[in-house]
């Protein structure tokens, strides 16, 4: 049973919003685009993991991308997948790499396309350590926890030196994931939780999950003044909407869409925050008419605080539902 499904994260949506409003010649543009490519690659790989998990023939509860606060600090740890059962919990770390993935004798790093990466097994074992503490703090310490690293690309070639016995067992191609889980299930054949308690624990994980939701401009060192202003055309996907004869019209394709300004509000929410004034919206959207700006903000059904020159509108959007124009 899927308790927490795959979805686009606030961080990924903010990256998309930032990339769309950076000049391609901006010094941070390529860094942002590279981060987007990595997030997209991980997302594609993680979607592949769901298929074998859905085929399991015993009661289980699956959560994707669970981020919890550590037991003894305000820091967080994040797990790609949690498989919760009555007998055990499995942490699944996914890596979307194609071609040869190598781990040499005596090395504690992996090599891929002439690049070096940290040992993913160390990574998932650290997640296990944090989860053990988290569960013990909540009186769930008796639940066994297993780990595995799944290489999600069907075109991956594993080349792990035999001296890394644990890695040979636990860093596996996705085709071996069902067999690995069945082996773990056979090993832990004693129930430590009822099915109902296992379900409750899975939903408790979901309840405790905290999205990574940074200030994206601060994260990449971009000043708000450096963002490209304007309003999106739904057809072109560009900031090419202008007020022409009191209507928003795309200067490239001619599309008229008075509702397009809402995308600028959503972009502002992603990049600048959840409060906006008339003048801030006018500057950000490129809509100069004070009357039009005031009408758009009022018609959007936003909560208003203050009055006259001190009026602000509170923005509140759903990351899962309100940003399809970026996806």
BAKE-977262 format. One record per residue (C-alpha): x, z, y. Coordinates in steps of 0.2 Angstrom, whole numbers. Each point is the difference from the previous one (the first is absolute). Layout:
<<X,Z,Y>>;
...
END
This chain:
<<0,0,0>>;
<<7,-5,17>>;
<<-2,15,12>>;
<<11,-6,14>>;
<<1,-19,0>>;
<<13,-12,8>>;
<<-3,-3,18>>;
<<10,-4,16>>;
<<9,15,7>>;
<<-1,4,19>>;
<<18,-3,1>>;
<<-1,-17,-7>>;
<<-15,-4,12>>;
<<10,6,15>>;
<<15,-10,-5>>;
<<-11,-16,0>>;
<<-8,5,17>>;
<<18,3,7>>;
<<7,-17,-7>>;
<<-15,-9,8>>;
<<3,7,17>>;
<<19,-2,0>>;
<<9,-15,7>>;
<<9,-9,-14>>;
<<16,2,10>>;
<<-2,18,2>>;
<<15,10,-7>>;
<<-11,10,-12>>;
<<-11,-15,-6>>;
<<10,-4,-15>>;
<<2,18,-5>>;
<<-19,2,0>>;
<<-3,-16,-9>>;
<<12,5,-14>>;
<<-9,17,-2>>;
<<-16,-10,-1>>;
<<7,-11,-14>>;
<<6,16,-9>>;
<<-17,8,1>>;
<<-9,-16,-6>>;
<<12,-2,-15>>;
<<-4,18,-5>>;
<<-18,-3,2>>;
<<0,-15,-11>>;
<<10,9,-13>>;
<<-11,15,0>>;
<<-16,-10,-2>>;
<<8,-7,-17>>;
<<2,18,-6>>;
<<-19,3,1>>;
<<-4,-13,-13>>;
<<8,9,-15>>;
<<-6,17,6>>;
<<-18,-6,0>>;
<<2,-4,-19>>;
<<5,17,-6>>;
<<-12,6,-14>>;
<<0,19,4>>;
<<-7,10,15>>;
<<11,-2,15>>;
<<-1,1,19>>;
<<11,-11,11>>;
<<6,2,18>>;
<<10,-12,10>>;
<<12,4,14>>;
<<-3,19,0>>;
<<10,9,14>>;
<<0,19,-1>>;
<<8,14,11>>;
<<14,8,-9>>;
<<-3,18,-7>>;
<<12,9,12>>;
<<1,-11,15>>;
<<-9,-11,12>>;
<<8,-16,-7>>;
<<-8,-12,-12>>;
<<3,-9,-17>>;
<<-9,-16,-5>>;
<<-3,-7,-18>>;
<<-5,-18,-3>>;
<<-12,5,-14>>;
<<-6,16,-8>>;
<<-8,-1,-17>>;
<<-9,16,-4>>;
<<-6,5,-17>>;
<<-6,15,-9>>;
<<17,1,-9>>;
<<13,-6,13>>;
<<3,-8,17>>;
<<10,-15,1>>;
<<9,-5,17>>;
<<3,-19,1>>;
<<12,-7,12>>;
<<-1,-19,2>>;
<<13,-12,6>>;
<<-3,-19,3>>;
<<16,-8,-4>>;
<<2,-17,-8>>;
<<16,-7,-8>>;
<<13,11,-7>>;
<<0,18,3>>;
<<17,8,-5>>;
<<6,18,-3>>;
<<18,1,-4>>;
<<10,12,-10>>;
<<4,16,10>>;
<<-11,-6,14>>;
<<-15,10,7>>;
<<-7,-15,10>>;
<<-8,-16,-5>>;
<<5,-18,6>>;
<<-11,-14,4>>;
<<4,-16,9>>;
<<16,6,6>>;
<<-8,16,8>>;
<<2,18,-6>>;
<<-15,12,-1>>;
<<-2,18,-4>>;
<<-3,5,-18>>;
<<-19,-1,-1>>;
<<0,12,-15>>;
<<8,13,11>>;
<<-14,-4,13>>;
<<-14,3,-12>>;
<<8,16,-8>>;
<<1,7,18>>;
<<-19,-4,2>>;
<<-3,10,-17>>;
<<10,15,7>>;
<<-11,0,15>>;
<<-16,-2,-10>>;
<<5,14,-12>>;
<<2,12,15>>;
<<-16,-6,8>>;
<<-10,3,-16>>;
<<7,17,-4>>;
<<-4,5,18>>;
<<-18,-4,-5>>;
<<0,7,-17>>;
<<1,-16,-9>>;
<<18,3,-7>>;
<<-4,-2,-18>>;
<<-4,-19,1>>;
<<15,-10,-7>>;
<<6,-14,12>>;
<<9,-16,-6>>;
<<8,-14,11>>;
<<3,-19,-2>>;
<<7,-14,11>>;
<<-9,-16,-2>>;
<<7,-17,5>>;
<<-15,-9,5>>;
<<6,-18,1>>;
<<-3,-10,-16>>;
<<16,-9,4>>;
<<11,15,0>>;
<<15,1,-12>>;
<<6,17,-4>>;
<<19,3,-2>>;
<<3,18,-2>>;
<<16,6,-8>>;
<<-4,10,-17>>;
<<9,15,7>>;
<<-15,3,11>>;
<<-11,6,-14>>;
<<-13,7,11>>;
<<-1,-15,11>>;
<<-2,-12,-16>>;
<<-15,11,-5>>;
<<-8,2,17>>;
<<4,-15,11>>;
<<-11,-13,-8>>;
<<-8,-17,3>>;
<<-19,1,3>>;
<<-4,-8,-17>>;
<<6,16,-8>>;
<<-10,12,10>>;
<<-15,1,-11>>;
<<11,4,-15>>;
<<10,13,10>>;
<<-16,8,5>>;
<<-7,0,-18>>;
<<17,8,-6>>;
<<-2,14,14>>;
<<-18,3,-5>>;
<<5,2,-19>>;
<<14,12,5>>;
<<-12,11,10>>;
<<-14,2,-12>>;
<<-5,17,5>>;
<<-13,2,14>>;
<<4,11,14>>;
<<-14,-5,11>>;
<<-18,-4,-3>>;
<<-5,-18,5>>;
<<-11,8,14>>;
<<15,10,6>>;
<<11,-15,-1>>;
<<-12,-10,10>>;
<<-1,15,13>>;
<<19,0,1>>;
<<0,-19,4>>;
<<-13,2,13>>;
<<10,15,7>>;
<<15,-12,1>>;
<<-10,-12,10>>;
<<-7,13,12>>;
<<18,7,3>>;
<<7,-17,3>>;
<<7,-3,18>>;
<<3,-18,6>>;
<<17,-4,8>>;
<<-7,-4,17>>;
<<15,-1,13>>;
<<0,-4,18>>;
<<6,-18,-4>>;
<<7,-4,17>>;
<<11,16,-1>>;
<<4,-4,-18>>;
<<8,-17,5>>;
<<6,5,18>>;
<<-12,-12,9>>;
<<-7,4,17>>;
<<-18,-3,3>>;
<<5,-12,15>>;
<<8,-11,-13>>;
<<-16,-4,-9>>;
<<-7,-18,2>>;
<<-17,2,9>>;
<<-16,-10,-4>>;
<<-15,-2,-11>>;
<<0,-8,-18>>;
<<-9,-16,-4>>;
<<-9,3,-17>>;
<<3,-18,-4>>;
<<18,-3,5>>;
<<6,18,-3>>;
<<10,-1,17>>;
<<-2,10,16>>;
<<-8,-15,9>>;
<<-17,6,5>>;
<<-3,-1,19>>;
<<-15,3,11>>;
<<-7,-17,5>>;
<<-17,-1,9>>;
<<-3,18,-4>>;
<<3,-2,-19>>;
<<14,3,-11>>;
<<7,-17,-6>>;
<<15,-5,-9>>;
<<11,-12,10>>;
<<7,-8,-16>>;
<<-15,-4,-10>>;
<<-15,3,12>>;
<<-8,14,-11>>;
<<-12,11,10>>;
<<-1,18,-6>>;
<<-5,14,11>>;
<<3,12,-15>>;
<<18,-4,-1>>;
<<5,13,12>>;
<<-4,13,-13>>;
<<16,-5,-9>>;
<<10,5,16>>;
<<-8,17,-1>>;
<<5,2,-18>>;
<<18,-6,4>>;
<<1,13,13>>;
<<-6,13,-12>>;
<<14,-5,-12>>;
<<14,-1,13>>;
<<-4,11,14>>;
<<-12,14,-5>>;
<<-18,5,-1>>;
<<-4,1,19>>;
<<-2,-14,12>>;
<<-5,-3,18>>;
<<-8,-15,8>>;
<<16,-5,9>>;
<<11,3,-16>>;
<<-12,-12,-10>>;
<<0,-13,14>>;
<<19,0,0>>;
<<1,0,-19>>;
<<-13,-13,-4>>;
<<4,-12,15>>;
<<-18,1,6>>;
<<1,2,18>>;
<<-19,2,5>>;
<<-4,18,2>>;
<<-18,-3,-3>>;
<<3,-8,-16>>;
<<13,13,-6>>;
<<-13,14,4>>;
<<-14,-9,-9>>;
<<11,-3,-16>>;
<<5,18,-1>>;
<<-17,7,3>>;
<<-8,-13,-13>>;
<<13,6,-13>>;
<<-9,16,-2>>;
<<15,10,4>>;
<<-1,19,4>>;
<<4,2,19>>;
<<8,15,8>>;
<<3,3,18>>;
<<-8,-9,15>>;
<<4,-13,13>>;
<<19,-3,2>>;
<<3,13,-14>>;
<<-11,-9,-13>>;
<<8,-2,-17>>;
<<-7,-8,-16>>;
<<4,8,-17>>;
<<5,-13,-14>>;
<<-4,4,-18>>;
<<2,-13,-13>>;
<<1,-1,-19>>;
<<16,-6,-7>>;
<<-8,-7,-16>>;
<<-15,-9,8>>;
<<4,-4,18>>;
<<16,-11,0>>;
<<-4,-15,-11>>;
<<5,-11,15>>;
<<18,6,-3>>;
<<0,-2,-19>>;
END
